[in-house]
Amino acid sequence: MYIRKAQMMAKVLIADKVDEEGVGILRRAGFHVDYEPSIDHGKLLEVIHDYDVLIVRSRTKVTHDVIEAGRRLSIVGRAGAGLDNIDLEAAKMRGIKVLNSPDALTNAVAELVLGLMIAVARNVIYAHGQLSDGRWVKGESLGTELMGKTLGILGFGRIGRRLAEIARCLRMHVLANDIIEPPRELLDRLEVRLTSPEELFRSSDFISVHVPLMPETRGLVGERLLRLAKPSTILINTSRGSVVDGKALIKALEEGWIAAAAVDVYDREPPDPDLKLLKMRNVVHTPHIGSQTIEAQRRAITGLAEKIIREFGGEASSRERTG
């Protein structure tokens, strides 16, 4: 494989845990790679001046001070989709390119949403816990089916569209809302009807949130929208915790504005162990595992590695591109 001189001289720091295949791709392409998946913020500030590329997932925060200390940095790579842990404005001011690999996680997150929908609708977690404690709660575990129900997808990007494909196979009706109107061909193919956020909350039996965290989406799902929902509605959030107003969600669950919720993301991660949401029977909660599949993690870092190689004027081998 042809290796350009720039790649041979470039140093990469990987500051979070990633699949080893991505590390190998970069090394075989000629990069010097230091893999430090447990590095803390203080140590990162000490060493970042020596690197051309920084790769992170969601644990490491690429703050203004990290970017200022990274005098050689030309690329910050996020193995995954969300960029809210990177100071994009500071990177832009320094002329640092920010790359990510959003397509890699699409299917994993959509499949988790499906699993959470079924878990909540069929009382899986409650029934499991009770039976583990020796109690037979068949009579208390009456659930509901997904077939024939309406799924509202708030945010119709990659994950929302994949979720719509899955829902169509289950013969669900799908409503969607997005600030960017999707192509008509896509909507027709997936049999999706675009609507307003208000109508989506009024009409859906399940609502899945898939909007990025930005100033305008912080607290987007709050009391105003939650009060519009049906008392039987189930809300699923696998996007970012702060997109849903936590206090409003607890109030909605306690007062019966909605029936139940499934939550994979939180305002602060890990959340406070005493967080009320974690103690509620009508909430299924998971520790931000939307992208936690073997396949998604491999795709996230290998796809990002290939982008970085191309930025330095190289090309991954055919085996790496298809791996």
Backbone bond lengths (Angstrom), bond angles and torsions (degrees), N, CA, C in turn:
res aa  C-N    CA-C-N  psi(-1)  N-CA   C-N-CA  omega(-1)  CA-C   N-CA-C  phi
1 M - - - 1.470 - - 1.521 109.39 -
2 Y 1.310 117.16 133.60 1.457 122.76 179.82 1.513 109.92 -73.75
3 I 1.330 117.09 128.78 1.455 122.32 -179.29 1.518 109.06 -118.79
4 R 1.322 116.97 122.46 1.447 120.21 178.66 1.529 110.34 -75.68
5 K 1.334 114.99 153.51 1.462 120.42 -177.68 1.521 111.34 -60.19
6 A 1.324 117.37 -37.78 1.468 121.21 -178.86 1.519 111.33 -59.69
7 Q 1.334 116.66 -38.79 1.454 120.31 179.20 1.531 110.87 -67.88
8 M 1.341 116.34 -39.30 1.452 119.49 -178.22 1.524 111.38 -64.77
9 M 1.311 116.65 -28.09 1.455 120.83 -178.07 1.526 112.49 -91.68
10 A 1.325 118.02 -17.60 1.457 121.13 -173.53 1.524 111.42 -76.95
11 K 1.336 115.68 138.87 1.458 122.03 179.14 1.525 109.76 -111.21
12 V 1.322 115.19 132.95 1.467 122.52 -177.54 1.524 109.00 -118.14
13 L 1.324 116.15 132.04 1.462 121.51 172.32 1.521 108.54 -111.38
14 I 1.320 116.78 121.39 1.464 122.10 174.35 1.520 107.48 -101.78
15 A 1.337 116.01 112.81 1.464 121.32 -168.82 1.523 114.04 -101.26
16 D 1.324 118.11 3.57 1.462 121.98 176.92 1.522 109.12 -137.47
17 K 1.300 116.34 164.69 1.459 121.39 -179.51 1.524 110.30 -69.46
18 V 1.327 116.41 126.51 1.466 122.60 177.71 1.526 108.84 -135.73
19 D 1.318 115.78 167.74 1.462 120.48 176.55 1.525 109.61 -66.91
20 E 1.322 115.94 136.28 1.462 121.53 -175.40 1.529 113.10 -62.20
21 E 1.326 117.68 -23.46 1.463 119.96 -179.78 1.524 111.29 -61.69
22 G 1.333 116.72 -37.42 1.461 119.86 178.14 1.510 112.26 -66.61
23 V 1.325 116.30 -38.11 1.465 120.93 176.24 1.529 109.54 -60.82
24 G 1.324 115.73 -44.22 1.456 120.48 -179.81 1.513 112.90 -63.69
25 I 1.330 117.52 -39.58 1.465 121.13 179.11 1.524 110.17 -58.87
26 L 1.328 116.89 -46.11 1.465 120.42 -178.95 1.528 111.64 -65.83
27 R 1.320 116.62 -41.60 1.473 119.36 -179.72 1.526 111.14 -66.65
28 R 1.330 116.44 -40.93 1.467 118.90 179.68 1.528 111.80 -67.67
29 A 1.324 116.14 -23.37 1.471 120.38 177.88 1.522 111.98 -83.15
30 G 1.331 117.72 -2.84 1.451 120.20 174.28 1.505 116.22 105.97
31 F 1.339 117.77 0.52 1.463 120.51 178.69 1.529 110.77 -79.22
32 H 1.325 115.54 147.01 1.466 120.35 168.41 1.523 106.61 -85.92
33 V 1.323 117.98 117.05 1.464 122.52 -174.20 1.524 110.18 -116.81
34 D 1.333 115.70 124.34 1.463 122.14 170.23 1.524 107.99 -106.07
35 Y 1.326 115.30 122.25 1.469 121.36 -176.89 1.528 108.08 -104.65
36 E 1.339 116.05 106.48 1.471 123.00 -176.80 1.523 109.16 -126.98
37 P 1.343 118.38 72.88 1.464 120.87 -171.46 1.528 115.23 -69.75
38 S 1.329 117.78 -10.33 1.468 120.15 -179.75 1.522 112.71 -114.30
39 I 1.317 118.38 11.92 1.460 121.29 -176.77 1.530 110.82 -59.85
40 D 1.337 116.35 136.72 1.464 119.17 178.99 1.524 110.42 -94.33
41 H 1.326 115.82 173.83 1.461 120.51 -173.11 1.527 111.48 -62.59
42 G 1.336 116.36 -42.36 1.455 119.68 -178.72 1.513 112.41 -61.83
43 K 1.327 116.62 -45.90 1.460 120.99 179.39 1.527 110.90 -66.05
44 L 1.332 115.98 -37.66 1.466 119.72 178.21 1.522 110.46 -59.60
45 L 1.327 116.88 -42.83 1.460 120.60 178.67 1.526 111.59 -62.92
46 E 1.317 117.11 -33.00 1.465 121.49 -178.79 1.524 112.76 -70.20
47 V 1.344 116.48 -35.43 1.471 119.20 -169.82 1.520 114.79 -107.73
48 I 1.331 118.36 -13.62 1.462 120.30 -169.58 1.529 112.42 -64.62
49 H 1.328 118.18 -21.61 1.468 120.93 -179.61 1.529 112.01 -62.29
50 D 1.322 116.68 -17.05 1.464 121.22 -173.97 1.530 113.30 -94.49
51 Y 1.344 118.17 3.61 1.468 121.05 -171.34 1.533 112.55 -121.00
52 D 1.327 113.55 147.53 1.466 121.33 175.97 1.521 111.98 -91.95
53 V 1.325 116.02 -27.71 1.465 121.51 -176.28 1.525 109.05 -134.12
54 L 1.329 116.28 135.20 1.462 122.68 173.56 1.520 108.10 -119.52
55 I 1.337 116.17 127.54 1.466 121.46 178.42 1.521 108.72 -116.59
56 V 1.343 116.09 131.05 1.467 121.67 -179.85 1.525 109.78 -135.92
57 R 1.320 114.37 166.68 1.467 121.11 164.29 1.523 106.41 -109.65
58 S 1.330 119.15 -130.65 1.463 119.88 -177.36 1.526 113.48 -96.31
59 R 1.351 117.73 -18.88 1.463 120.23 -176.01 1.526 112.19 -66.52
60 T 1.312 116.34 -49.17 1.458 121.18 -175.41 1.527 111.01 -79.30
61 K 1.320 115.75 131.69 1.457 121.51 178.80 1.531 109.08 -98.18
62 V 1.309 115.24 118.73 1.464 120.68 179.31 1.529 106.92 -91.85
63 T 1.320 114.53 82.70 1.456 122.24 -174.12 1.526 111.37 -84.29
64 H 1.316 114.56 174.49 1.467 120.66 179.86 1.526 111.05 -55.81
65 D 1.344 116.88 -41.94 1.461 118.68 -177.50 1.533 112.05 -68.84
66 V 1.325 117.40 -32.42 1.466 120.01 175.56 1.524 109.98 -65.00
67 I 1.309 116.76 -44.92 1.462 120.77 -178.61 1.528 110.91 -65.78
68 E 1.327 117.12 -39.70 1.464 120.25 178.34 1.522 111.18 -65.97
69 A 1.339 116.33 -36.18 1.468 119.92 179.87 1.525 111.88 -74.10
70 G 1.326 117.19 -23.43 1.463 121.74 -178.13 1.509 111.62 -82.36
71 R 1.312 117.05 73.36 1.467 121.72 -172.30 1.527 112.40 -64.81
72 R 1.342 116.76 -27.41 1.471 120.02 -179.89 1.524 113.10 -94.46
73 L 1.318 117.63 -8.50 1.464 120.53 -172.21 1.524 111.97 -58.16
74 S 1.313 115.47 130.49 1.465 120.36 171.01 1.526 111.24 -118.40
75 I 1.355 116.63 -20.56 1.467 121.16 -179.08 1.523 109.57 -139.90
76 V 1.330 115.66 134.89 1.462 122.11 164.35 1.519 106.27 -114.25
77 G 1.324 117.00 122.74 1.459 121.33 -178.20 1.518 111.05 -111.27
78 R 1.317 115.37 135.34 1.466 121.57 175.93 1.516 107.83 -110.48
79 A 1.332 117.17 114.19 1.460 121.02 177.41 1.520 108.26 -77.61
80 G 1.308 115.74 86.12 1.459 122.21 -175.54 1.515 109.99 146.57
81 A 1.326 115.54 -157.80 1.460 119.70 -171.73 1.525 113.54 -103.60
82 G 1.342 117.00 -61.39 1.459 121.31 -170.74 1.513 113.21 -63.12
83 L 1.336 115.82 141.28 1.464 121.66 -179.46 1.527 111.81 -115.55
84 D 1.336 117.70 14.16 1.461 119.92 -174.75 1.526 113.19 -72.69
85 N 1.325 118.51 -9.14 1.465 120.77 175.08 1.533 112.23 -94.73
86 I 1.322 116.71 9.56 1.461 122.04 179.30 1.527 108.93 -121.64
87 D 1.338 116.78 131.94 1.462 120.98 176.69 1.529 107.76 -77.28
88 L 1.318 114.69 92.44 1.463 120.30 -173.84 1.527 111.81 -67.29
89 E 1.322 116.76 -34.49 1.463 119.43 -179.51 1.522 110.92 -67.15
90 A 1.341 116.23 -41.88 1.462 119.81 178.56 1.527 110.49 -64.52
91 A 1.338 116.21 -39.79 1.465 119.90 178.01 1.530 110.74 -63.27
92 K 1.307 116.01 -42.30 1.466 120.30 179.80 1.524 111.08 -62.63
93 M 1.324 116.34 -42.77 1.464 120.55 -179.79 1.526 111.63 -61.95
94 R 1.319 117.29 -32.42 1.460 121.88 -179.48 1.530 111.82 -89.48
95 G 1.311 117.99 -3.48 1.453 121.06 -178.57 1.514 113.41 73.62
96 I 1.327 116.12 25.71 1.464 121.67 179.97 1.518 109.20 -90.34
97 K 1.309 116.81 128.37 1.462 121.11 179.43 1.528 109.74 -80.92
98 V 1.332 116.60 133.98 1.463 122.26 177.74 1.528 108.16 -107.99
99 L 1.329 115.89 121.21 1.461 122.09 -179.75 1.523 109.82 -116.72
100 N 1.319 116.70 150.26 1.469 120.16 173.11 1.521 109.58 -144.31
101 S 1.334 116.10 -176.91 1.473 120.64 -178.01 1.528 109.12 -137.09
102 P 1.326 117.49 66.75 1.468 120.99 -172.67 1.520 115.01 -65.34
103 D 1.332 117.78 -32.34 1.468 119.21 -177.48 1.524 112.66 -64.18
104 A 1.328 116.63 -25.54 1.460 120.77 -173.37 1.516 113.07 -63.06
105 L 1.321 117.63 -29.14 1.461 121.51 -171.60 1.525 113.56 -99.16
106 T 1.308 116.26 -6.07 1.463 120.99 -169.96 1.520 113.27 -54.12
107 N 1.320 116.50 -54.43 1.462 119.28 -174.87 1.521 111.78 -67.99
108 A 1.341 116.69 -39.20 1.466 120.16 -178.58 1.521 111.25 -59.79
109 V 1.320 116.98 -45.22 1.465 120.16 -178.81 1.529 110.55 -68.18
110 A 1.335 116.73 -42.86 1.468 119.56 179.89 1.521 111.28 -61.31
111 E 1.338 117.03 -39.99 1.464 119.84 178.42 1.531 111.36 -67.04
112 L 1.336 117.24 -36.16 1.469 118.93 176.89 1.520 110.40 -63.58
113 V 1.331 116.84 -41.39 1.466 119.65 178.10 1.523 110.05 -57.17
114 L 1.319 116.50 -45.51 1.463 119.79 178.09 1.527 110.46 -58.74
115 G 1.333 116.67 -46.22 1.459 120.14 179.39 1.520 112.36 -60.73
116 L 1.330 116.72 -41.17 1.466 120.41 179.37 1.526 111.36 -67.71
117 M 1.324 116.52 -38.58 1.464 119.82 177.77 1.531 110.42 -59.05
118 I 1.323 116.25 -46.61 1.467 120.68 -179.45 1.524 110.48 -67.95
119 A 1.342 116.58 -41.65 1.462 119.94 -179.48 1.524 111.77 -59.29
120 V 1.340 116.19 -42.82 1.465 119.50 179.93 1.527 110.76 -73.83
121 A 1.326 116.64 -46.56 1.466 120.01 -175.50 1.523 112.47 -63.31
122 R 1.337 117.24 -29.59 1.457 120.70 -177.09 1.542 113.42 -107.88
123 N 1.336 116.59 12.02 1.475 120.93 176.27 1.532 112.37 56.27
124 V 1.317 116.37 35.90 1.461 120.83 -173.58 1.531 112.08 -62.32
125 I 1.317 117.25 -45.82 1.462 120.18 -174.97 1.527 110.90 -67.70
126 Y 1.325 116.31 -43.77 1.464 120.31 178.99 1.523 110.64 -63.04
127 A 1.324 117.30 -47.35 1.465 120.97 -178.02 1.532 111.00 -63.45
128 H 1.322 116.61 -39.94 1.462 121.09 178.04 1.529 110.87 -61.63
129 G 1.342 115.65 -47.84 1.448 119.71 -178.87 1.516 112.90 -62.47
130 Q 1.318 115.92 -42.17 1.467 119.88 -179.41 1.525 111.50 -66.19
131 L 1.329 116.50 -43.28 1.456 119.36 -179.28 1.537 110.78 -67.11
132 S 1.333 116.76 -35.38 1.464 120.43 176.31 1.528 111.25 -61.60
133 D 1.340 116.18 -29.01 1.472 121.22 178.82 1.535 112.33 -92.43
134 G 1.342 115.94 8.78 1.461 119.81 175.26 1.513 115.39 87.77
135 R 1.335 117.48 13.30 1.473 119.92 -179.16 1.533 109.87 -108.08
136 W 1.321 115.75 130.88 1.471 123.16 179.81 1.527 107.43 -94.95
137 V 1.364 116.38 103.65 1.468 119.60 -171.63 1.526 111.53 -112.69
138 K 1.317 116.51 37.68 1.465 120.01 -179.03 1.518 111.59 -55.10
139 G 1.301 116.96 -43.34 1.461 120.47 -177.46 1.519 113.75 -67.91
140 E 1.335 117.03 -23.22 1.468 121.28 -179.33 1.518 111.98 -93.81
141 S 1.316 117.07 1.94 1.462 120.23 -170.92 1.520 113.22 -112.03
142 L 1.317 116.56 29.74 1.462 120.78 177.26 1.521 109.15 -67.36
143 G 1.334 116.02 125.59 1.456 120.16 -177.71 1.507 112.56 -118.04
144 T 1.326 114.82 -160.31 1.462 120.56 179.57 1.523 108.86 -136.79
145 E 1.335 116.71 153.54 1.457 121.37 -179.58 1.521 110.91 -92.22
146 L 1.340 115.70 158.17 1.455 120.89 177.48 1.529 111.69 -85.37
147 M 1.320 117.64 -33.17 1.458 121.03 -177.51 1.522 111.30 -57.51
148 G 1.323 115.44 130.46 1.445 121.13 178.77 1.514 114.87 85.20
149 K 1.335 117.32 -8.11 1.469 120.69 -180.00 1.518 110.12 -85.86
150 T 1.323 115.49 166.85 1.464 121.51 179.31 1.517 110.29 -103.08
151 L 1.311 114.88 125.74 1.465 122.35 176.72 1.515 108.59 -104.21
152 G 1.312 116.40 123.71 1.465 122.08 174.74 1.518 109.60 -100.02
153 I 1.320 117.34 126.50 1.463 121.89 -178.56 1.528 108.06 -112.98
154 L 1.319 116.39 109.78 1.460 122.19 -179.22 1.526 108.22 -93.09
155 G 1.322 115.56 101.15 1.457 121.87 -172.73 1.509 109.19 105.19
156 F 1.341 116.36 101.89 1.462 120.16 -170.90 1.524 110.81 -110.33
157 G 1.332 115.08 56.06 1.459 120.34 174.65 1.511 110.72 -91.84
158 R 1.331 116.31 -146.74 1.465 120.52 -174.90 1.521 112.09 -57.68
159 I 1.345 116.30 -50.59 1.460 119.75 -175.73 1.519 110.46 -69.86
160 G 1.311 116.90 -42.81 1.460 120.13 178.69 1.518 111.98 -58.66
161 R 1.317 116.69 -39.69 1.462 120.65 -179.23 1.530 111.20 -70.09
162 R 1.335 116.39 -39.71 1.467 119.03 176.92 1.524 110.45 -64.70
163 L 1.336 116.33 -39.98 1.460 120.25 177.76 1.526 110.73 -62.30
164 A 1.312 117.64 -38.55 1.468 120.98 178.09 1.525 110.95 -62.69
165 E 1.338 116.92 -38.77 1.468 119.99 177.16 1.528 110.76 -60.83
166 I 1.340 116.03 -43.62 1.462 120.21 179.85 1.528 110.40 -65.78
167 A 1.328 116.03 -43.92 1.468 120.46 -178.59 1.528 111.33 -62.61
168 R 1.317 115.96 -35.38 1.467 119.73 178.85 1.521 110.61 -62.98
169 C 1.348 116.68 -37.55 1.468 120.34 177.84 1.528 110.97 -65.31
170 L 1.324 117.07 -26.97 1.468 121.81 179.62 1.528 112.05 -89.30
171 R 1.323 115.41 4.40 1.469 122.10 -179.06 1.527 112.10 60.57
172 M 1.316 115.28 41.18 1.457 120.93 172.34 1.525 108.80 -92.95
173 H 1.324 116.23 155.95 1.462 122.11 171.16 1.531 107.05 -90.41
174 V 1.336 117.03 139.54 1.459 119.82 -174.33 1.526 111.21 -123.34
175 L 1.335 114.33 127.17 1.459 122.51 169.65 1.521 107.33 -109.24
176 A 1.328 116.81 150.69 1.458 119.53 179.76 1.519 110.21 -145.05
177 N 1.334 114.12 154.12 1.458 120.55 174.56 1.514 108.35 -139.68
178 D 1.337 116.03 136.99 1.457 120.73 175.67 1.518 108.29 -155.13
179 I 1.333 116.13 150.49 1.467 118.76 -179.82 1.532 111.12 -72.00
180 I 1.328 116.74 -20.67 1.468 121.38 175.73 1.523 108.38 -109.27
181 E 1.314 117.09 121.91 1.463 119.57 -176.88 1.519 110.80 -70.64
182 P 1.336 117.64 124.08 1.471 121.09 179.60 1.523 110.41 -70.00
183 P 1.324 116.94 162.00 1.469 120.72 178.15 1.534 111.01 -60.18
184 R 1.298 115.56 141.48 1.468 120.85 -179.21 1.523 110.89 -60.27
185 E 1.343 116.97 -37.09 1.468 120.48 179.97 1.519 110.94 -59.68
186 L 1.335 116.23 -40.28 1.462 121.03 179.71 1.524 110.51 -65.88
187 L 1.313 116.36 -45.91 1.465 120.46 -179.97 1.527 110.69 -61.38
188 D 1.316 116.49 -41.94 1.464 120.13 179.71 1.523 111.18 -66.16
189 R 1.330 115.97 -42.22 1.471 119.95 -177.97 1.525 111.27 -64.87
190 L 1.320 116.89 -39.54 1.464 120.93 -178.88 1.528 113.02 -90.09
191 E 1.331 115.57 -2.85 1.466 121.26 -179.57 1.527 110.65 56.47
192 V 1.321 115.02 49.91 1.463 122.67 -178.20 1.521 109.14 -109.32
193 R 1.336 115.99 137.35 1.465 120.28 176.82 1.523 109.52 -107.92
194 L 1.337 115.74 124.69 1.459 120.49 176.33 1.515 110.01 -76.35
195 T 1.335 115.53 142.68 1.447 119.54 -179.84 1.514 109.58 -154.30
196 S 1.309 117.13 177.67 1.461 121.50 179.09 1.523 110.25 -80.37
197 P 1.339 118.27 160.51 1.467 119.32 175.01 1.523 112.31 -57.24
198 E 1.318 116.07 -37.44 1.470 119.93 -178.38 1.527 111.48 -64.92
199 E 1.336 116.47 -46.54 1.465 119.52 179.71 1.517 110.83 -67.77
200 L 1.323 116.25 -35.05 1.460 120.33 178.09 1.527 110.51 -60.08
201 F 1.320 117.21 -44.33 1.467 120.17 -180.00 1.527 111.50 -70.83
202 R 1.306 117.56 -34.14 1.467 119.90 179.70 1.529 112.33 -68.49
203 S 1.324 117.04 -34.58 1.460 120.66 -166.56 1.520 115.36 -104.33
204 S 1.334 118.78 -9.70 1.466 120.82 -170.94 1.526 112.62 -93.30
205 D 1.324 114.81 144.38 1.464 121.08 172.12 1.528 110.70 -88.59
206 F 1.324 116.32 -32.29 1.462 124.05 174.13 1.523 106.80 -126.86
207 I 1.328 116.77 138.31 1.465 121.53 176.24 1.521 108.31 -127.07
208 S 1.334 116.29 123.68 1.460 121.29 179.49 1.528 109.20 -115.72
209 V 1.331 115.80 129.55 1.462 121.85 -173.24 1.526 109.91 -98.59
210 H 1.345 116.02 127.06 1.474 121.35 -176.81 1.523 111.51 -142.16
211 V 1.323 116.96 47.98 1.463 120.34 177.11 1.523 108.97 -109.57
212 P 1.330 117.91 147.14 1.470 120.58 178.28 1.522 110.36 -72.24
213 L 1.315 116.18 157.29 1.460 120.20 177.20 1.521 109.27 -84.21
214 M 1.328 115.45 115.40 1.458 123.74 176.39 1.526 106.39 -138.89
215 P 1.322 118.68 167.23 1.471 118.86 178.95 1.526 113.27 -52.31
216 E 1.322 116.82 -38.09 1.468 119.72 -176.94 1.524 113.26 -79.23
217 T 1.335 118.39 -13.60 1.468 119.55 178.48 1.524 112.71 -105.17
218 R 1.311 118.21 -5.85 1.468 120.51 178.19 1.537 109.16 -62.93
219 G 1.326 116.44 122.65 1.465 120.56 -178.55 1.517 113.91 70.90
220 L 1.332 116.88 18.31 1.473 120.83 -177.88 1.521 111.45 -56.08
221 V 1.341 116.21 -45.88 1.466 120.29 177.75 1.528 106.61 -89.31
222 G 1.301 114.34 93.79 1.455 121.22 -178.13 1.516 111.64 -124.12
223 E 1.306 115.59 -161.97 1.460 120.34 -174.81 1.522 112.51 -59.20
224 R 1.339 116.99 -39.15 1.470 119.29 -177.08 1.526 111.34 -58.98
225 L 1.329 117.68 -48.59 1.465 120.03 -179.23 1.523 111.68 -74.03
226 L 1.324 117.65 -40.48 1.465 120.30 -177.02 1.527 111.84 -63.54
227 R 1.317 117.04 -33.05 1.483 119.92 178.34 1.521 112.42 -67.84
228 L 1.342 116.93 -19.33 1.464 120.50 179.72 1.527 112.36 -80.52
229 A 1.336 117.00 -18.91 1.465 120.72 -173.47 1.518 112.09 -71.73
230 K 1.323 114.59 160.78 1.467 120.66 176.07 1.530 109.69 -76.40
231 P 1.319 118.64 149.68 1.472 120.53 179.77 1.530 113.12 -60.78
232 S 1.318 117.41 -18.21 1.470 121.30 -179.67 1.528 113.25 -93.82
233 T 1.326 117.56 0.01 1.464 121.60 -174.26 1.526 112.29 -70.33
234 I 1.332 115.43 143.66 1.466 122.95 175.08 1.525 107.97 -114.56
235 L 1.339 116.88 126.07 1.463 123.03 -179.14 1.522 110.03 -103.00
236 I 1.333 117.19 134.79 1.468 122.35 177.34 1.515 108.41 -123.84
237 N 1.329 116.95 128.40 1.466 120.94 177.14 1.520 110.46 -124.29
238 T 1.344 115.74 111.88 1.464 121.84 175.26 1.531 109.97 -121.99
239 S 1.334 117.53 16.44 1.466 119.97 -176.82 1.524 110.58 -90.61
240 R 1.334 116.80 -86.43 1.452 123.29 174.61 1.533 107.30 -142.14
241 G 1.331 115.80 142.46 1.458 119.40 -174.19 1.509 113.60 -58.30
242 S 1.322 117.19 -39.58 1.466 120.79 -173.68 1.518 113.81 -75.48
243 V 1.331 117.66 -7.36 1.464 119.81 174.85 1.529 110.19 -68.20
244 V 1.329 116.70 -29.39 1.465 122.23 177.46 1.528 108.61 -104.12
245 D 1.318 116.84 129.11 1.465 122.30 175.80 1.529 108.20 -68.43
246 G 1.338 116.89 109.34 1.464 121.21 -174.43 1.516 113.50 -60.39
247 K 1.321 117.27 -42.37 1.467 120.25 -179.65 1.523 110.88 -65.46
248 A 1.323 116.14 -40.73 1.467 119.84 178.53 1.520 110.74 -65.46
249 L 1.336 117.23 -37.65 1.468 120.19 179.58 1.526 110.59 -65.14
250 I 1.310 117.81 -44.65 1.475 120.70 177.95 1.521 110.32 -60.22
251 K 1.323 116.47 -43.71 1.469 120.77 179.02 1.532 110.52 -62.13
252 A 1.334 116.13 -42.00 1.469 120.45 -179.88 1.519 111.18 -63.31
253 L 1.327 117.10 -38.53 1.467 121.27 179.69 1.522 111.56 -73.07
254 E 1.326 117.06 -38.59 1.457 121.06 -179.42 1.523 112.27 -71.08
255 E 1.321 116.44 -38.30 1.462 120.73 -175.31 1.525 113.46 -94.99
256 G 1.342 116.84 0.04 1.454 119.65 173.49 1.506 115.60 80.74
257 W 1.339 118.07 20.79 1.465 118.03 174.26 1.513 109.24 -66.69
258 I 1.338 116.84 -35.43 1.455 122.41 172.88 1.529 108.15 -129.16
259 A 1.325 116.33 164.07 1.472 119.65 -174.63 1.522 112.75 -84.31
260 A 1.331 116.90 -40.53 1.458 119.64 -171.74 1.527 109.43 -164.08
261 A 1.337 114.71 172.70 1.458 119.75 179.30 1.526 109.44 -149.02
262 A 1.313 115.34 157.13 1.464 122.47 170.00 1.522 106.48 -127.82
263 V 1.330 116.25 129.95 1.463 121.33 -171.92 1.531 109.50 -129.96
264 D 1.324 115.81 125.35 1.472 121.14 178.14 1.523 111.52 -112.32
265 V 1.342 117.15 -8.87 1.465 121.99 -174.03 1.525 109.51 -135.53
266 Y 1.334 115.97 154.10 1.461 120.75 -170.31 1.529 110.08 -141.44
267 D 1.347 115.28 158.70 1.468 120.09 178.00 1.515 110.63 -56.27
268 R 1.330 115.54 -44.40 1.463 121.59 177.07 1.517 107.92 -125.21
269 E 1.321 115.81 134.81 1.471 119.38 -177.98 1.518 110.48 -126.59
270 P 1.352 117.39 129.20 1.469 125.94 -4.93 1.520 111.14 -66.39
271 P 1.342 117.62 152.66 1.462 120.23 179.91 1.523 111.64 -74.30
272 D 1.317 115.32 163.40 1.465 121.12 174.45 1.526 108.42 -60.36
273 P 1.342 118.61 128.65 1.476 120.21 -179.86 1.524 113.45 -57.37
274 D 1.316 116.95 -22.56 1.459 121.01 179.50 1.523 113.48 -91.98
275 L 1.320 116.58 5.90 1.466 119.81 178.72 1.526 109.85 -55.22
276 K 1.312 115.93 126.91 1.467 120.81 -173.74 1.522 112.17 -58.58
277 L 1.313 116.30 -35.32 1.465 120.89 -178.42 1.527 111.25 -57.51
278 L 1.327 116.57 -33.48 1.466 121.01 -177.25 1.524 112.80 -74.51
279 K 1.325 116.85 -12.72 1.462 121.06 -176.89 1.528 112.92 -101.93
280 M 1.328 117.26 -2.05 1.462 120.56 -172.30 1.528 110.86 -87.35
281 R 1.326 115.47 133.94 1.462 120.48 -177.94 1.523 112.76 -65.41
282 N 1.329 117.51 -30.50 1.464 119.76 -177.04 1.532 112.57 -93.42
283 V 1.330 115.71 26.39 1.473 120.99 175.91 1.530 109.35 -129.64
284 V 1.325 116.27 128.87 1.463 121.92 169.39 1.522 106.69 -99.54
285 H 1.312 117.56 129.08 1.461 120.12 -177.15 1.517 110.58 -128.82
286 T 1.332 115.08 138.96 1.464 122.16 178.85 1.529 108.42 -131.79
287 P 1.338 118.40 155.63 1.470 121.91 -172.71 1.535 114.39 -88.63
288 H 1.322 116.76 64.41 1.469 123.29 176.57 1.535 110.99 52.83
289 I 1.324 115.18 58.58 1.464 120.86 -176.00 1.536 112.82 -106.98
290 G 1.327 116.85 14.45 1.463 119.16 -177.22 1.511 113.93 -52.86
291 S 1.327 116.14 -40.17 1.469 119.93 -177.87 1.520 112.54 -100.04
292 Q 1.316 117.49 7.15 1.463 120.91 -173.44 1.525 112.23 -85.84
293 T 1.325 114.69 68.36 1.464 119.96 168.24 1.523 107.47 -125.65
294 I 1.310 116.28 154.28 1.463 121.13 178.54 1.524 109.93 -56.74
295 E 1.326 115.49 -45.01 1.459 120.22 -175.18 1.530 111.34 -67.03
296 A 1.337 117.12 -44.62 1.463 120.62 -177.58 1.523 111.33 -65.14
297 Q 1.329 116.76 -42.83 1.459 119.30 -179.32 1.518 111.81 -65.89
298 R 1.316 116.73 -36.42 1.472 119.24 176.78 1.521 110.19 -66.79
299 R 1.325 117.00 -45.42 1.465 119.58 179.27 1.527 111.55 -62.49
300 A 1.339 116.90 -37.50 1.463 120.60 -176.06 1.523 111.89 -62.02
301 I 1.323 117.75 -45.98 1.457 119.79 -176.16 1.528 111.71 -83.22
302 T 1.335 118.16 -35.35 1.466 118.03 179.45 1.525 110.95 -69.24
303 G 1.317 116.60 -38.90 1.466 119.57 177.31 1.520 111.67 -64.89
304 L 1.332 116.54 -41.02 1.460 120.80 177.79 1.528 110.63 -66.40
305 A 1.328 116.80 -41.96 1.469 120.42 179.34 1.520 110.82 -58.37
306 E 1.321 117.40 -42.67 1.458 120.89 179.75 1.529 111.29 -63.39
307 K 1.339 116.97 -38.54 1.471 119.93 177.27 1.526 111.07 -63.77
308 I 1.326 116.60 -42.34 1.462 121.05 -179.60 1.527 110.34 -64.34
309 I 1.322 117.13 -42.87 1.468 121.10 178.67 1.524 110.09 -59.68
310 R 1.329 116.74 -43.60 1.469 120.00 179.24 1.529 111.68 -64.36
311 E 1.329 117.40 -36.08 1.468 120.64 178.96 1.521 111.19 -62.74
312 F 1.326 117.05 -30.10 1.461 121.25 178.50 1.531 112.03 -92.25
313 G 1.322 115.50 11.14 1.456 119.87 174.35 1.502 115.08 84.49
314 G 1.341 117.16 13.36 1.454 120.60 179.99 1.507 111.87 -105.72
315 E 1.321 114.61 -171.84 1.462 120.56 179.56 1.514 108.47 -150.07
316 A 1.349 116.33 133.10 1.462 119.77 176.70 1.518 109.28 -69.08
317 S 1.324 115.42 154.44 1.454 119.37 178.02 1.518 109.72 -67.47
318 S 1.340 117.18 162.24 1.467 120.35 -179.09 1.499 111.11 -61.20
319 R 1.346 117.56 -34.86 1.473 119.56 179.08 1.517 110.15 -64.34
320 E 1.336 117.06 -40.13 1.459 120.32 -179.10 1.509 111.12 -69.73
321 R 1.330 117.26 -38.30 1.460 119.62 -178.33 1.515 111.27 -63.82
322 T 1.301 117.61 -34.17 1.460 120.08 -177.39 1.502 112.67 -95.17
323 G 1.334 118.14 -8.78 1.468 121.10 -177.76 1.460 112.80 -77.33
